[in-house]
Amino acid sequence: MNKKMKVLRNSTLVMLLLASVLMAGCKKENNSSTSGNSNPNPAQDTPLSENFLAEFECIHQLYPNADGSFFALADGEHTDFLLRLSSDGSVMSKKDLGFSSRRCMLNTGEHIFIIGNLDYTDTPYTMYKKGCVAVFDHSLNMVAILFLSEPQYKIDIYTIIQDSEDPSLFIVGGAAIDDSYLQYPYLCGVEFSNGTLTKLDNKILSEYEKHRIIGMVEKNLSGQKDLILETVHYSVTYEPYDHSSSTIHIVKPNVFDEEWGWGHYTWDITVEGPHGDSYTGNNSIDSDDENIYFFGYCNDEKEPISGDNGGYWISGCIAAVNWREGRETWKKVVSLSNKVDKFADGLVLDGNLYACGRHSQVYYRNSTKNWFSNGLVAKFNLSGELLSSKTFGDSEAYGELLHLVKDSNGKLTCVGFSGENLGNGALKYKSWFLKTDLSSNGSSKGTSADTKDGGFENWDEESTGVPMDGEMRFGGI
């Protein structure tokens, strides 16, 4: 009996040992199956306040008012909206625009100017046939609208500025697209007087083939004024919105046909990263008395991307171009993670540079097909040195901050979008509004522009997948 009991006891121990090994194996398999269900670099910071608006897919731009409210441009499911938001981001009033707007809103103090495009086509690539300029009062009532078209060209417009000397004059910038689908920089003067918009002279800069204007500022020097243009130059004819085959140029043409002096002087500065490319959303430049400051992104020398497509991870890119002399002052490639980091916009504020965008984007292409990224805000000095950075967002979501301003109480206010993963690569978007403060030096993450996060080599990461829709929406990479 004792011998039989000993054999039985030994057999039971062996079976328990085998069971424990099998369970451990199953547990390991189950753990590995969760790969792709979480953000490898979740956000580290909490905003002062935030608000999500499910009614709108994205808020592109803000304009602060003295009473603490904001005007805003937003995407709905089928149309774009002009909004008035309260200080906490709640909707006070809204106006259906009826056209596809760009990320550009100009507040003259009495009126709001919004630009957009009509008659969409996607052959052989995404474009529009004509542009429009619409004027609204502060009660969001449309006062005037003007449609811009040119014989033998399709017109896409991206930006508008007000003349520094004549407040009734405005200049619109974008692209003129010929019958061969080549883009050229397009400028058009517009007058707003007595409640009426009137088209004035236009200019197509044919010497800049495969360029389009996505931002501009006016500068005055030695008694002459001229425009400094932010353009995208692309190399593949039918893929003008492919970031990997495009570069950003900061250009001074002779817009007003001056025959002498600073106005006559022209230059063209290319801002490019380690692989000879760069990209950005539209209107991503700001300026001071010396420099034009650019905020965007480029392919970087990070760890190789796994997956079928290969390629490079993306990092933020900022640069300063001296507009008086036409030379690059400095350029910085800003890597805040070992995944995708990008800047969508920036501004000069209180003697520093502030940028917003996306941090540590990753797409699990071969497993869950989930997307993850954080909203990013960073502070630099005027020499491009990183002073502080913060990351925000839900660890299970895909988010980006697209625009930032200083509110009436001195707080940084940011807007963008947050996407909920629905499975199989699908996302459900809602707009995102938050306030933060970067007054202190140093990053809450303890990283610098040269620091790369490690330890995720086995993740099934991929940096491509979201279809890009030019600069028209919040896009992707």
C-alpha positions as CSV (number, residue, x, y, z in Angstrom):
1,M,0.0,0.0,0.0
2,N,2.8,2.5,0.9
3,K,4.6,1.7,-2.3
4,K,1.4,2.3,-4.3
5,M,0.8,5.6,-2.5
6,K,4.3,6.7,-3.2
7,V,3.9,6.0,-6.9
8,L,0.6,7.8,-7.0
9,R,2.0,10.8,-5.1
10,N,4.9,11.0,-7.5
11,S,2.6,10.7,-10.5
12,T,0.4,13.5,-9.1
13,L,3.4,15.8,-8.6
14,V,4.5,15.2,-12.2
15,M,1.1,16.0,-13.5
16,L,0.9,19.2,-11.4
17,L,4.3,20.2,-12.7
18,L,3.3,19.6,-16.3
19,A,0.0,21.5,-15.7
20,S,2.0,24.5,-14.2
21,V,4.3,24.5,-17.2
22,L,1.4,24.4,-19.6
23,M,-0.4,27.2,-17.7
24,A,2.7,29.3,-17.8
25,G,3.0,28.8,-21.5
26,C,-0.6,29.7,-22.0
27,K,-0.1,32.8,-19.8
28,K,2.9,33.8,-21.8
29,E,0.9,33.3,-25.0
30,N,-2.0,35.3,-23.7
31,N,0.3,38.1,-22.6
32,S,2.0,38.2,-26.0
33,S,-1.4,38.3,-27.6
34,T,-2.1,41.6,-25.9
35,S,0.8,43.2,-27.8
36,G,-0.6,46.2,-29.7
37,N,-3.4,46.9,-27.2
38,S,-1.6,49.8,-25.4
39,N,0.5,52.9,-25.9
40,P,4.2,52.0,-25.3
41,N,4.8,55.6,-24.2
42,P,1.7,56.9,-22.5
43,A,1.2,60.6,-21.8
44,Q,2.9,61.9,-18.6
45,D,1.0,65.1,-17.9
46,T,-2.4,66.4,-16.7
47,P,-3.9,69.5,-18.3
48,L,-5.2,72.4,-16.2
49,S,-8.5,71.7,-17.9
50,E,-9.8,69.9,-21.0
51,N,-13.0,69.3,-22.9
52,F,-14.0,66.9,-25.6
53,L,-16.7,67.7,-28.2
54,A,-18.1,64.6,-29.9
55,E,-20.1,66.7,-32.3
56,F,-16.9,67.7,-34.1
57,E,-14.2,65.5,-35.4
58,C,-11.5,68.1,-34.9
59,I,-10.8,71.7,-34.0
60,H,-8.2,73.1,-36.3
61,Q,-7.7,76.7,-35.0
62,L,-8.5,79.1,-32.2
63,Y,-8.6,82.8,-31.9
64,P,-8.8,84.2,-28.3
65,N,-11.1,87.0,-27.3
66,A,-10.6,89.5,-24.5
67,D,-13.7,88.1,-22.6
68,G,-12.1,84.7,-22.4
69,S,-14.1,83.1,-25.2
70,F,-12.6,81.8,-28.5
71,F,-13.5,81.7,-32.2
72,A,-12.7,78.3,-33.6
73,L,-12.7,76.3,-36.8
74,A,-14.0,72.7,-36.6
75,D,-14.7,69.7,-38.7
76,G,-18.1,68.0,-38.5
77,E,-19.0,64.7,-40.2
78,H,-20.1,66.3,-43.4
79,T,-19.2,70.0,-43.2
80,D,-17.0,72.5,-41.4
81,F,-18.1,74.9,-38.7
82,L,-17.2,78.3,-37.3
83,L,-17.7,78.2,-33.5
84,R,-17.7,80.5,-30.6
85,L,-16.4,78.6,-27.5
86,S,-16.5,79.6,-23.9
87,S,-13.4,79.8,-21.8
88,D,-13.7,76.0,-20.9
89,G,-14.2,75.0,-24.6
90,S,-18.0,74.6,-24.5
91,V,-20.0,75.6,-27.6
92,M,-21.7,78.9,-27.2
93,S,-22.8,79.2,-30.9
94,K,-21.9,77.6,-34.2
95,K,-22.3,78.3,-38.0
96,D,-22.3,75.7,-40.7
97,L,-19.8,77.0,-43.3
98,G,-21.0,75.0,-46.3
99,F,-17.5,74.6,-47.7
100,S,-14.3,72.8,-46.9
101,S,-12.2,75.3,-44.8
102,R,-8.4,75.4,-44.4
103,R,-6.7,75.8,-41.1
104,C,-6.8,79.6,-41.4
105,M,-8.9,82.1,-39.6
106,L,-8.2,85.9,-39.6
107,N,-9.9,88.2,-37.0
108,T,-9.6,91.8,-37.9
109,G,-11.3,93.0,-34.8
110,E,-14.7,93.5,-36.4
111,H,-14.9,90.6,-38.8
112,I,-13.7,87.1,-39.2
113,F,-12.2,85.9,-42.5
114,I,-12.2,82.2,-43.3
115,I,-10.9,80.7,-46.5
116,G,-11.8,77.4,-48.1
117,N,-12.3,75.5,-51.4
118,L,-15.1,74.1,-53.5
119,D,-15.7,71.5,-56.2
120,Y,-13.6,68.6,-54.9
121,T,-11.9,66.1,-57.1
122,D,-9.6,63.2,-56.4
123,T,-8.3,62.6,-59.9
124,P,-5.3,62.2,-60.2
125,Y,-4.9,63.4,-56.6
126,T,-6.9,65.4,-54.1
127,M,-7.6,69.0,-55.2
128,Y,-10.3,71.6,-55.6
129,K,-11.4,73.7,-58.6
130,K,-11.9,77.0,-56.9
131,G,-11.3,78.8,-53.7
132,C,-13.5,81.0,-51.6
133,V,-13.1,83.8,-49.0
134,A,-16.0,84.3,-46.5
135,V,-16.5,87.1,-44.0
136,F,-18.5,86.8,-40.8
137,D,-19.4,89.2,-38.1
138,H,-18.8,88.3,-34.4
139,S,-22.3,87.0,-34.2
140,L,-21.3,84.4,-36.8
141,N,-23.5,85.9,-39.5
142,M,-22.0,85.7,-43.0
143,V,-21.4,89.2,-44.3
144,A,-19.9,88.4,-47.7
145,I,-18.4,85.6,-49.8
146,L,-16.1,85.6,-52.8
147,F,-15.2,82.7,-55.1
148,L,-11.8,82.6,-56.7
149,S,-11.2,80.9,-60.0
150,E,-8.8,81.3,-62.9
151,P,-9.0,80.3,-66.6
152,Q,-7.1,77.1,-67.3
153,Y,-6.2,76.5,-63.7
154,K,-7.8,74.8,-60.7
155,I,-7.3,76.9,-57.5
156,D,-6.6,75.7,-54.0
157,I,-6.1,78.3,-51.3
158,Y,-4.5,77.8,-47.9
159,T,-3.8,81.2,-46.3
160,I,-4.8,84.8,-46.0
161,I,-3.2,87.9,-44.5
162,Q,-4.2,91.5,-44.1
163,D,-2.2,94.3,-45.6
164,S,-0.2,96.3,-43.0
165,E,-0.8,99.6,-44.6
166,D,-4.4,99.3,-46.0
167,P,-6.8,97.4,-43.7
168,S,-9.3,96.9,-46.5
169,L,-6.8,94.9,-48.5
170,F,-6.0,91.2,-48.1
171,I,-3.8,88.7,-49.9
172,V,-4.7,85.1,-50.4
173,G,-2.1,82.4,-51.0
174,G,-2.3,78.8,-52.4
175,A,-1.8,76.8,-55.5
176,A,-2.8,77.2,-59.2
177,I,-3.0,73.7,-60.8
178,D,-2.6,73.5,-64.6
179,D,-4.0,71.0,-67.1
180,S,-1.0,68.7,-66.4
181,Y,-1.8,68.8,-62.7
182,L,1.3,70.7,-61.8
183,Q,1.0,73.1,-58.9
184,Y,2.4,76.7,-58.9
185,P,2.3,79.3,-56.1
186,Y,-0.8,81.4,-56.4
187,L,-1.4,84.9,-54.9
188,C,-4.5,87.0,-55.2
189,G,-5.5,90.4,-53.8
190,V,-8.9,90.9,-52.3
191,E,-10.6,94.1,-51.1
192,F,-13.3,94.2,-48.4
193,S,-15.1,97.5,-48.4
194,N,-18.7,98.4,-47.4
195,G,-19.7,94.8,-46.8
196,T,-18.5,93.7,-50.3
197,L,-15.6,91.4,-51.3
198,T,-13.9,92.3,-54.6
199,K,-11.2,90.3,-56.4
200,L,-8.1,92.4,-57.4
201,D,-5.0,91.4,-59.3
202,N,-3.6,87.8,-59.1
203,K,-0.1,86.4,-59.7
204,I,1.0,82.8,-60.5
205,L,4.7,82.3,-59.7
206,S,5.4,80.0,-62.7
207,E,9.2,79.9,-61.8
208,Y,8.4,77.8,-58.8
209,E,7.0,74.6,-60.4
210,K,5.7,72.0,-58.0
211,H,5.3,74.5,-55.2
212,R,2.2,75.6,-53.3
213,I,1.9,78.3,-50.7
214,I,0.7,77.1,-47.3
215,G,1.6,80.1,-45.2
216,M,2.9,83.7,-45.5
217,V,3.8,86.8,-43.5
218,E,4.4,90.4,-44.7
219,K,7.6,92.2,-43.8
220,N,8.7,95.8,-44.2
221,L,12.4,96.9,-44.6
222,S,14.0,100.0,-46.0
223,G,10.7,101.5,-47.1
224,Q,9.6,98.4,-49.0
225,K,7.3,95.6,-48.1
226,D,7.2,92.1,-49.4
227,L,5.8,88.7,-48.6
228,I,7.8,85.8,-47.1
229,L,6.2,82.5,-48.2
230,E,6.1,79.1,-46.7
231,T,5.8,76.6,-49.6
232,V,5.7,72.9,-50.0
233,H,7.9,71.6,-52.9
234,Y,7.0,68.1,-54.0
235,S,8.9,65.9,-56.4
236,V,6.4,63.2,-57.4
237,T,3.9,64.8,-59.8
238,Y,0.8,62.8,-58.8
239,E,1.7,62.6,-55.1
240,P,2.0,66.2,-54.0
241,Y,1.0,65.4,-50.4
242,D,3.5,62.6,-49.8
243,H,5.7,64.0,-46.9
244,S,8.6,61.7,-47.7
245,S,9.1,63.2,-51.2
246,S,8.5,66.9,-50.2
247,T,10.5,69.7,-48.7
248,I,9.4,73.0,-47.0
249,H,10.8,76.2,-48.5
250,I,10.9,79.6,-47.0
251,V,10.8,81.9,-50.0
252,K,11.0,85.6,-50.7
253,P,9.9,86.4,-54.2
254,N,9.6,89.9,-55.7
255,V,5.8,89.9,-55.3
256,F,5.4,93.6,-56.0
257,D,7.8,93.8,-58.9
258,E,10.3,96.2,-57.3
259,E,13.3,97.1,-59.5
260,W,15.7,98.0,-56.7
261,G,16.4,97.6,-53.0
262,W,15.2,94.9,-50.5
263,G,11.9,94.4,-52.4
264,H,13.9,93.4,-55.6
265,Y,16.0,91.0,-53.6
266,T,14.9,87.3,-53.8
267,W,15.9,84.1,-52.0
268,D,14.7,80.5,-51.4
269,I,15.8,78.6,-48.3
270,T,15.1,74.8,-48.1
271,V,14.4,73.4,-44.7
272,E,15.1,69.7,-44.7
273,G,15.9,66.9,-42.3
274,P,18.6,64.1,-42.3
275,H,17.0,62.4,-45.3
276,G,16.4,65.5,-47.4
277,D,12.7,65.9,-46.7
278,S,10.3,67.9,-44.5
279,Y,6.6,68.6,-44.2
280,T,4.0,70.4,-42.1
281,G,0.4,71.5,-41.9
282,N,-0.4,74.9,-43.4
283,N,0.2,78.2,-41.7
284,S,2.9,76.7,-39.5
285,I,5.3,79.8,-39.5
286,D,5.6,82.8,-37.2
287,S,8.0,85.6,-37.1
288,D,9.7,88.4,-35.2
289,D,11.9,91.3,-36.2
290,E,14.7,89.0,-37.3
291,N,13.5,85.5,-38.2
292,I,10.8,83.4,-39.7
293,Y,10.2,80.4,-37.5
294,F,9.1,77.1,-39.0
295,F,7.5,74.2,-37.2
296,G,7.0,70.8,-38.9
297,Y,8.6,67.3,-39.1
298,C,10.9,65.1,-41.1
299,N,12.2,61.6,-41.5
300,D,14.9,60.9,-38.8
301,E,17.7,58.6,-37.9
302,K,15.8,56.6,-35.3
303,E,15.8,52.8,-35.0
304,P,14.7,51.0,-38.2
305,I,10.9,50.5,-38.6
306,S,9.8,46.8,-38.6
307,G,7.1,45.6,-40.9
308,D,6.7,45.1,-44.6
309,N,7.1,48.8,-45.6
310,G,10.2,49.7,-43.6
311,G,11.2,53.3,-43.8
312,Y,12.0,55.9,-41.1
313,W,10.5,57.2,-38.0
314,I,9.5,60.9,-38.0
315,S,10.8,63.6,-35.6
316,G,9.8,67.2,-35.1
317,C,11.7,69.9,-37.0
318,I,12.0,73.6,-36.2
319,A,14.1,76.2,-37.9
320,A,14.8,79.9,-38.0
321,V,15.4,81.8,-41.3
322,N,16.7,85.4,-41.2
323,W,14.2,87.2,-43.4
324,R,16.4,90.3,-43.8
325,E,19.3,88.4,-45.3
326,G,17.7,85.2,-46.6
327,R,19.8,82.7,-44.7
328,E,19.0,79.8,-42.3
329,T,20.0,80.9,-38.8
330,W,19.5,77.4,-37.2
331,K,17.6,74.2,-37.5
332,K,16.8,71.5,-35.0
333,V,15.5,67.9,-35.4
334,V,13.5,67.2,-32.2
335,S,13.2,63.6,-31.1
336,L,11.1,63.1,-28.0
337,S,10.5,59.3,-28.4
338,N,11.7,56.5,-30.6
339,K,8.4,56.5,-32.4
340,V,6.7,59.3,-34.5
341,D,7.0,62.8,-33.1
342,K,5.8,65.8,-35.2
343,F,4.9,69.5,-34.8
344,A,1.8,70.8,-36.4
345,D,2.0,74.4,-35.5
346,G,3.9,76.9,-33.4
347,L,4.2,80.6,-32.3
348,V,6.5,83.2,-30.9
349,L,5.2,84.1,-27.4
350,D,6.8,86.1,-24.6
351,G,10.3,85.7,-26.0
352,N,10.1,82.0,-26.5
353,L,8.9,79.5,-29.1
354,Y,6.0,77.2,-28.4
355,A,5.0,74.2,-30.6
356,C,2.2,71.6,-30.5
357,G,1.7,68.3,-32.3
358,R,1.9,64.6,-31.8
359,H,4.1,62.5,-29.5
360,S,5.1,58.8,-29.9
361,Q,2.7,57.7,-32.6
362,V,2.6,54.0,-33.2
363,Y,0.4,51.8,-35.3
364,Y,0.3,48.0,-34.8
365,R,-0.1,47.0,-38.4
366,N,0.4,43.3,-38.1
367,S,-1.5,42.6,-34.9
368,T,-4.4,44.7,-33.4
369,K,-4.2,47.5,-36.0
370,N,-4.6,50.0,-33.2
371,W,-3.3,53.5,-33.3
372,F,-1.8,55.4,-30.3
373,S,-0.3,58.8,-29.8
374,N,-0.2,61.7,-27.3
375,G,-0.8,65.4,-27.7
376,L,2.4,67.3,-27.4
377,V,3.3,70.8,-26.3
378,A,7.0,72.0,-26.2
379,K,8.7,75.2,-25.3
380,F,12.0,76.4,-26.9
381,N,14.2,79.5,-26.6
382,L,14.8,81.6,-29.6
383,S,17.9,79.6,-30.4
384,G,15.9,76.4,-30.7
385,E,17.0,74.8,-27.4
386,L,14.3,72.7,-25.8
387,L,13.2,74.2,-22.4
388,S,10.2,72.1,-21.5
389,S,7.7,69.6,-23.0
390,K,4.5,68.0,-21.9
391,T,2.4,65.1,-23.3
392,F,-1.3,64.7,-22.8
393,G,-4.1,62.3,-23.7
394,D,-5.8,58.9,-23.1
395,S,-3.4,56.0,-23.2
396,E,-5.9,54.1,-25.3
397,A,-6.4,56.8,-27.9
398,Y,-4.8,58.4,-30.9
399,G,-4.5,62.2,-30.4
400,E,-2.8,65.3,-31.7
401,L,-2.8,69.0,-30.8
402,L,-2.9,71.2,-33.9
403,H,-3.0,74.8,-32.8
404,L,-2.2,76.7,-29.6
405,V,-2.8,80.3,-28.4
406,K,-2.5,82.3,-25.2
407,D,-5.9,83.0,-23.6
408,S,-7.0,86.1,-21.9
409,N,-5.6,84.8,-18.6
410,G,-2.2,83.9,-19.9
411,K,-2.7,80.1,-20.2
412,L,-1.7,78.1,-23.2
413,T,-4.9,76.8,-24.9
414,C,-4.6,74.0,-27.4
415,V,-7.0,72.3,-29.8
416,G,-6.9,69.2,-32.0
417,F,-8.5,65.7,-32.0
418,S,-8.6,62.4,-30.2
419,G,-9.4,59.2,-31.9
420,E,-11.0,56.1,-30.3
421,N,-9.8,52.8,-31.6
422,L,-12.7,50.8,-33.1
423,G,-10.7,47.9,-34.4
424,N,-9.2,46.9,-37.7
425,G,-7.5,50.3,-38.0
426,A,-10.7,52.3,-37.7
427,L,-10.9,55.4,-35.5
428,K,-13.8,57.5,-34.2
429,Y,-12.7,61.1,-33.8
430,K,-13.8,63.9,-31.5
431,S,-12.4,67.4,-31.0
432,W,-10.1,68.1,-28.1
433,F,-9.7,71.4,-26.2
434,L,-7.2,71.7,-23.3
435,K,-5.3,74.3,-21.2
436,T,-1.8,74.0,-19.8
437,D,1.1,76.0,-18.5
438,L,4.8,75.6,-19.5
439,S,6.1,78.5,-17.4
440,S,8.6,76.3,-15.5
441,N,11.8,75.2,-17.0
442,G,12.5,71.5,-17.6
443,S,10.4,68.7,-18.9
444,S,8.0,66.8,-16.7
445,K,9.1,63.7,-18.7
446,G,12.8,64.4,-18.0
447,T,13.7,64.1,-21.6
448,S,15.6,66.3,-24.0
449,A,15.7,66.8,-27.7
450,D,18.4,64.2,-28.0
451,T,16.8,61.5,-25.8
452,K,15.2,58.5,-27.4
453,D,13.0,56.1,-25.4
454,G,14.1,52.4,-25.5
455,G,12.9,49.0,-24.6
456,F,10.2,48.4,-27.2
457,E,12.2,46.7,-30.0
458,N,9.7,43.8,-30.1
459,W,6.6,45.8,-30.6
460,D,4.9,45.4,-33.9
461,E,5.2,49.1,-34.7
462,E,4.6,50.8,-38.0
463,S,4.6,54.5,-38.9
464,T,2.3,54.4,-41.9
465,G,-1.4,53.6,-42.3
466,V,-3.6,56.7,-41.9
467,P,-4.5,58.1,-45.4
468,M,-3.1,61.5,-45.9
469,D,-5.5,64.2,-47.1
470,G,-3.0,66.9,-47.8
471,E,-3.2,69.8,-45.4
472,M,-7.0,69.9,-45.6
473,R,-7.8,68.0,-42.4
474,F,-5.8,66.6,-39.5
475,G,-4.5,63.9,-41.8
476,G,-2.0,61.3,-40.8
477,I,1.2,59.9,-42.0
